[in-house]
Amino acid sequence: MARFDRACIIDDDHIYVYGAKRALLKTNFCNEVVVYSNGLEALAQLKLMQETHEKLPEIIFLDINMPILDGWQFLDEFLYLESSKKPIIYIVTSSENPVDIEKADQYDMKKNYIVKPISVKKLTSLFDLDET
């Protein structure tokens, strides 16, 4: 049984997205994965989901380095998204810069900071999943 119904990946790296999506589905982590290539696209779609009373993703894997609207800008705007139950946010990035890690800690809605890539092994250890 999947842990979440819908997960969301916000990242502009198509190769990473492909691998992360496969890992999420292989571990039965979720039933569905929605993908957005930048923060602006994601915010627009999340707002549309709210307006149409569609269920928001329960968990978001957010990259911080993206064009148009980066992860930090997304988080700043996401604060204003009105929802009775906001998604859990995991920052997933290639940055191991202490400045980025410290900045991430300033966001209360952020659950964890994960260094790429998301793999089956990393998912199983983070979420205590059974590999299938």
C-alpha angles and dihedrals in degrees: 000000000000119000093218133025096215131017126185130212117197107190138120096214104098094192092052091045091052092052095042092049091050091049092049093051096040092055091048086240092146143358096231138021122203118195132203124181097214142014095255093056090046094050092049092051094045090051090049090051089054094048092050092043091242115155113263119229110272093218134029127200104203129193115208099206109066137127126254096016116011127208095268092052090046091054091049091053094038089065088072095051105111113220135144090224117026120201121260109252126214116186107220115187144143089236118107090172110138089220091060092045091050092047090051090056089062090070112082094196091059111101101188145344113238126188113223141289110059104212135176088254093051092047093049092050095044096046102024092240128166114245112233 
